[in-house]
Amino acid sequence: MKRKVSKHKILKIASKYLNELHNIITEKEKKRGRPKKYDDK
């Protein structure tokens, strides 16, 4: 038995997923403090 999923519901799920993904990406960009130092090796 297959269920039909409305376009509105798919759009709602996709936009929720993309909003959460955007929040994760922006949190990673908001790092504070001095950047780490690396050797020239």
HELIX and SHEET records of a PDB file:
HELIX    1   1 LYS A    7  GLU A   29  1                                  23    
END                                                                             
